[in-house]
Amino acid sequence: MLAPLEDPAAGAYRRLSQWHGELTAFRRDLHAHPEIGFEERRTASRVAEALRVAGVDEVHEGIAKTGVVGVIRGRAGRSRRAIGLRADMDALPIAEENDFAWRSTTRGMMHGCGHDGHTTMLVGAARYLADTRAFDGDAVLIFQPGEEGLGGAKAMIDEGLFDRFPVDAVYAMHNWPALPAGTIGVNPGPMMAAADRIEIVVQGRGGHGAHPYLATDPVLVAAHIITAAQSLVSRNVNPNDNAVVSLCSMHAGEPTAYSVIPREARLVGTVRTFRREVQDMIEERLGRLVESVALGFGATARLKYQRSYPATINSEREAHFAADVAASLVGEAHVVRQLPPSMGAEDFSFMLQVKPGAYLRLGQGGEGSCFLHNARYDFNDEVLPLGAALFASLVEQSLTVAPPSENPR
């Protein structure tokens, strides 16, 4: 159930609530036909068709392979300002374990993060904005491919997204099962962490497990690296900062060769930070730690550090504005203005590096709700009209129509 709404602003929520059934059907169709990053051909086609039916002025397809951009011009037509709204479209390579009628029909893929809901909410906002046009300027609707680890936002930017469709600010939202349905959260600053991939390769000397003194055991070296790496945050990062170092995978040798010491061990993991200075420090010290620990055992090791997604940092002005817009919809009691940042990552960060804007959380939690990336997750359709109204209201309240000027005679 939604948190009780306190006189939703204007007609956006009321109008969109009338289309709740259609939005739900659209979302469930997307859920039943998931597509992973840069392969969202059916999804993109459904989006483009829905935008044209809604009367969106311009519909552009094929940006960064499967991205779609729609442009809606406001009724007043005096302003050259534009506001961008972004939704992600891709699914995850997860085998769905739900048994409802709209479960995934594609083996090994599912919408386990709610991008089907995000896409639907932006389609709903497009229909409302194209119908009412109660704003002065342009609404730029960005349907992005490849958010799940593939950098689709960066791909769209590299293909000239903001050169072709200039915007003054850009906004996105993500459902959040940890918040009650109908609650909206934002933070004027960090929202999500930078995500870096680390790989450590330890080279030793193989041998017989019964004679380890004749070998240089890379498994033992890797174990010491795993332990030592845990000191990087606790003894190097200021407690006022946040950072995570996780080594999540280790591979060495063959399980059937129980008496063989392998020649090589490989560790894979992730580093999460918010500040560039902390990120730089961890990369530098982890590299030295890896080499030094290995050297102490007579082995060698090297670190490969790959910076993937930057931190998602909201611009302060736009974050406060978005919170005000949210409060106009759901009431101040249902807006969290200082939402604690998540150590997860989001490629909307690339857009916030080149444009001011804000990333919001839309609560969709309830009894028994699953968290994101769970094989039994499903988007809560109850919040579809609210999310669409929030998207639409960000445009309407950013691009307000000024009253006609009086010309004294």
C-alpha positions in Angstrom: 0.0 0.0 0.0 1.1 3.5 -0.7 1.8 6.0 2.1 -1.2 8.3 2.3 -0.8 11.1 -0.2 -1.5 14.6 1.0 -3.3 16.4 -1.8 -1.1 15.4 -4.7 0.1 18.4 -6.7 -1.8 19.7 -9.7 -3.4 17.1 -11.9 -0.4 14.9 -12.6 -1.0 12.2 -10.0 -4.8 12.2 -10.5 -4.5 11.9 -14.3 -1.9 9.2 -14.2 -3.9 7.3 -11.6 -6.6 7.0 -14.3 -4.1 5.2 -16.5 -2.9 2.9 -13.7 -4.2 -0.3 -15.4 -2.6 0.6 -18.7 0.7 1.3 -17.0 0.6 -1.9 -15.1 -0.1 -3.9 -18.3 2.8 -2.2 -20.0 5.2 -2.8 -17.1 4.2 -6.5 -16.9 4.7 -6.9 -20.6 8.2 -5.6 -20.3 8.8 -7.8 -17.3 7.8 -10.9 -19.2 10.2 -10.0 -22.0 13.5 -9.0 -20.4 16.5 -8.0 -22.5 20.1 -7.4 -21.2 22.2 -4.4 -21.9 22.5 -3.1 -25.5 20.1 -5.9 -26.7 16.9 -4.1 -25.6 15.5 -4.1 -29.1 11.9 -5.2 -28.3 11.9 -2.9 -25.2 13.1 0.1 -27.2 10.5 -0.7 -30.0 7.7 -0.8 -27.4 8.9 2.5 -25.9 9.2 4.3 -29.2 5.7 3.1 -30.2 4.3 4.3 -26.9 5.9 7.7 -27.3 4.5 8.2 -30.8 1.0 7.1 -29.8 1.3 9.6 -26.9 2.0 12.4 -29.3 5.6 13.1 -28.4 7.1 15.6 -30.8 10.3 13.8 -31.6 11.3 10.2 -31.2 14.9 9.2 -31.9 16.0 5.6 -31.8 19.3 3.7 -32.1 21.3 6.0 -29.8 24.1 3.8 -28.2 22.6 0.9 -30.2 19.2 0.6 -28.4 18.7 3.9 -26.6 15.6 6.0 -27.3 15.2 9.8 -26.8 11.9 11.6 -26.9 11.4 15.4 -27.0 8.2 17.1 -25.9 7.8 20.9 -26.4 5.9 22.9 -23.9 2.7 24.8 -24.7 4.1 28.3 -24.0 7.0 27.9 -26.4 8.9 31.0 -25.2 11.8 29.3 -23.2 14.8 27.6 -24.6 15.4 25.7 -21.4 15.2 21.9 -21.2 15.0 19.3 -18.5 16.2 15.7 -19.0 14.5 12.7 -17.4 16.3 9.3 -17.6 15.0 5.7 -17.2 17.1 2.5 -17.6 15.7 -0.3 -19.7 18.0 -3.4 -19.3 17.4 -6.6 -17.3 19.8 -8.9 -15.5 21.2 -12.3 -16.3 19.3 -14.0 -13.4 17.0 -17.0 -13.7 13.6 -15.8 -12.3 12.0 -17.9 -9.5 8.6 -16.2 -9.5 5.5 -18.0 -10.7 3.1 -15.2 -11.4 1.6 -14.8 -14.9 4.0 -12.1 -16.1 7.2 -13.9 -15.0 10.1 -13.9 -17.5 9.6 -15.9 -20.7 13.3 -15.7 -21.4 15.5 -18.3 -19.8 18.2 -16.9 -17.6 17.1 -13.3 -17.7 14.7 -11.2 -15.6 13.9 -7.7 -14.5 15.4 -8.1 -11.1 16.2 -4.4 -10.5 12.9 -2.8 -11.6 14.1 -1.2 -14.8 10.8 -2.3 -16.3 9.1 -0.1 -13.7 11.4 2.9 -14.4 10.8 2.7 -18.1 7.0 2.4 -17.6 7.0 5.5 -15.3 8.8 7.6 -17.8 6.4 6.4 -20.6 3.5 7.4 -18.3 5.1 10.8 -17.7 5.6 11.2 -21.5 1.9 10.6 -22.1 0.9 13.1 -19.5 3.3 15.8 -20.5 2.4 15.4 -24.2 -1.2 15.7 -23.3 -1.1 18.7 -21.0 2.1 20.6 -22.1 1.8 22.8 -19.0 5.4 23.9 -19.1 7.6 26.4 -21.0 10.6 24.7 -22.6 11.4 21.1 -23.7 11.2 17.8 -21.8 13.9 15.4 -23.0 13.0 11.8 -22.2 16.1 9.5 -22.1 15.5 5.7 -22.2 19.0 4.3 -21.6 20.3 0.9 -22.4 23.0 -1.1 -20.5 23.0 0.3 -17.0 23.9 -3.0 -15.4 27.6 -2.8 -15.5 27.9 -1.8 -19.2 28.0 2.0 -18.9 25.1 2.7 -21.2 24.9 6.3 -19.9 28.5 6.9 -21.0 27.8 5.3 -24.3 24.9 7.7 -25.0 27.0 10.7 -23.9 29.9 9.6 -26.1 27.4 9.5 -29.0 26.5 13.1 -28.5 23.4 12.8 -26.2 23.7 16.2 -24.7 25.1 17.8 -27.8 22.0 16.7 -29.8 19.6 17.3 -26.9 21.0 20.0 -24.6 19.4 20.1 -21.1 19.8 22.4 -18.2 19.5 19.6 -15.6 18.8 15.9 -15.6 16.9 13.7 -13.2 16.6 9.9 -12.6 15.0 7.8 -10.0 15.3 4.2 -8.8 12.8 2.1 -6.9 14.0 1.2 -3.4 12.4 -1.7 -1.5 14.0 -0.5 1.8 11.7 2.6 1.8 7.9 2.3 2.4 5.8 2.5 -0.8 5.1 6.2 -1.6 8.1 7.6 0.3 10.7 9.5 -1.7 14.3 9.8 -0.7 17.2 12.0 -1.9 20.5 13.5 -0.6 22.1 16.8 -1.7 25.5 15.1 -2.3 26.6 11.4 -2.5 23.8 9.0 -3.4 25.9 6.0 -4.6 29.5 5.0 -4.6 32.1 4.6 -7.3 32.5 1.0 -8.4 35.9 -0.3 -9.3 36.9 -3.8 -10.3 40.1 -5.3 -8.9 42.0 -8.4 -10.0 45.1 -9.8 -8.3 47.2 -12.4 -9.9 49.7 -14.3 -7.6 52.5 -16.2 -9.3 54.3 -18.8 -7.3 56.0 -22.2 -8.0 53.8 -25.3 -8.2 54.6 -28.5 -6.5 53.4 -31.5 -4.6 51.1 -31.0 -1.6 53.2 -33.4 0.4 56.3 -31.4 -0.1 55.3 -27.7 0.2 58.9 -26.7 1.1 59.9 -27.4 -2.5 57.1 -25.0 -3.8 56.1 -21.4 -3.4 52.4 -21.7 -2.6 50.3 -19.0 -4.3 47.2 -20.1 -2.3 48.9 -19.2 1.0 50.1 -15.9 -0.5 46.6 -15.1 -1.7 45.2 -15.9 1.8 47.6 -13.4 3.4 46.7 -10.8 0.8 43.0 -11.3 1.5 43.6 -10.7 5.2 45.9 -7.8 4.8 43.6 -6.0 2.4 41.0 -5.7 5.2 43.3 -3.2 6.9 43.2 -0.7 4.0 39.9 0.8 5.1 40.2 0.3 8.9 43.7 1.8 9.1 43.9 4.2 6.2 40.5 5.7 5.6 39.2 8.5 7.8 36.2 7.3 9.7 34.2 10.3 8.4 34.7 8.8 4.9 33.1 5.6 3.5 34.9 2.9 1.6 34.6 -0.8 1.0 37.2 -3.3 -0.2 35.8 -6.8 -0.9 37.6 -9.7 -2.5 34.7 -11.8 -3.7 36.3 -14.6 -5.8 39.4 -16.8 -5.5 40.5 -19.4 -8.0 43.6 -21.6 -7.8 44.3 -25.1 -9.0 41.9 -27.8 -9.7 39.4 -29.3 -7.2 40.2 -32.8 -8.3 43.9 -32.4 -7.9 43.9 -32.4 -4.1 47.6 -32.9 -3.7 48.9 -30.4 -6.3 50.1 -26.9 -5.3 49.2 -24.7 -8.3 51.5 -22.2 -9.9 49.0 -19.3 -9.9 46.1 -17.9 -7.8 43.7 -15.2 -8.9 41.5 -12.9 -6.8 38.7 -10.8 -8.0 36.8 -8.1 -6.1 35.5 -4.6 -5.9 36.4 -1.3 -4.3 33.6 1.3 -3.4 34.3 4.9 -2.5 32.8 8.3 -2.7 35.8 10.7 -2.8 38.4 10.6 -5.5 41.2 11.1 -2.9 40.1 8.0 -1.1 39.9 6.1 -4.4 43.4 7.1 -5.4 44.8 6.2 -2.0 43.3 2.7 -2.0 44.5 2.0 -5.5 48.0 3.0 -4.7 48.3 1.3 -1.3 46.6 -1.9 -2.4 49.1 -2.2 -5.3 52.0 -1.8 -2.9 50.4 -4.2 -0.3 49.9 -6.9 -3.0 53.5 -6.7 -4.2 55.0 -6.6 -0.7 53.0 -9.5 0.7 53.9 -11.7 -2.2 57.6 -10.7 -2.1 57.7 -11.7 1.6 56.8 -15.3 0.6 59.2 -15.4 -2.4 56.3 -15.0 -4.9 55.2 -12.2 -7.2 51.8 -10.5 -7.5 50.3 -7.8 -9.6 47.1 -5.7 -9.2 44.9 -4.7 -12.1 42.7 -1.8 -11.0 39.8 -0.9 -13.3 37.7 2.2 -12.6 34.2 1.4 -13.8 31.4 3.7 -12.5 32.2 7.0 -10.8 30.3 8.0 -7.6 26.8 9.3 -8.1 26.9 12.8 -6.6 23.7 14.9 -6.7 24.2 18.7 -7.3 22.9 20.4 -4.2 20.5 22.9 -5.8 18.8 20.2 -7.9 18.6 17.8 -5.0 16.8 20.3 -2.8 14.5 21.2 -5.7 13.7 17.5 -6.3 12.9 17.1 -2.6 10.5 20.1 -2.8 8.8 18.6 -5.8 8.4 15.3 -4.0 6.9 17.0 -1.0 4.4 18.7 -3.2 3.2 15.2 -4.2 3.4 13.1 -1.1 3.7 15.7 1.7 6.8 16.5 3.7 6.3 13.6 6.1 7.0 11.2 3.3 10.2 12.7 1.9 13.6 11.7 3.3 15.8 14.7 2.5 19.0 13.2 3.9 18.9 9.7 2.6 22.0 7.7 3.6 24.1 6.9 0.6 24.4 3.4 -0.8 27.6 1.6 -1.5 26.1 0.3 -4.7 26.8 2.0 -8.0 24.8 3.6 -10.8 25.9 4.8 -14.2 23.6 7.8 -14.0 26.8 9.1 -12.4 28.2 9.7 -15.9 25.4 12.1 -16.6 25.8 13.9 -13.3 29.5 14.5 -14.2 28.5 16.7 -17.2 25.1 18.1 -16.1 23.6 19.2 -12.8 20.9 17.0 -11.6 19.6 14.6 -9.0 19.1 10.9 -8.5 16.1 9.9 -6.3 14.8 6.8 -4.5 11.1 5.9 -4.9 10.0 3.7 -2.0 8.2 0.6 -3.1 8.7 -1.6 0.0 6.0 -3.5 1.8 5.6 -6.7 3.7 7.5 -9.5 2.0 9.1 -7.3 -0.6 12.4 -8.6 -2.0 15.5 -6.4 -2.3 17.0 -5.7 -5.7 18.9 -8.3 -7.7 16.9 -11.1 -6.1 15.5 -14.0 -8.2 12.0 -13.4 -6.6 12.0 -9.6 -6.9 9.2 -7.8 -8.7 8.4 -4.2 -9.1 5.5 -2.8 -7.0 2.9 -1.6 -9.5 1.2 0.5 -6.9 3.8 3.2 -7.2 3.7 3.5 -11.0 1.4 6.6 -11.1 3.3 8.3 -8.4 6.7 7.7 -10.1 5.3 9.0 -13.4 3.8 12.0 -11.6 7.2 12.8 -10.0 8.9 12.7 -13.3 6.3 14.9 -14.9 6.3 17.3 -11.9 10.0 17.8 -12.1 9.5 19.2 -15.6 6.4 21.2 -14.8 7.9 22.8 -11.7 11.3 23.4 -13.4 9.8 25.0 -16.6 7.0 27.0 -15.1 4.9 29.0 -17.5 5.3 32.7 -16.7 2.2 34.9 -16.8 2.0 37.1 -19.9 3.7 40.4 -19.3 1.5 43.5 -19.2 2.3 46.2 -21.6 1.1 49.5 -20.2 -0.1 51.9 -22.8 
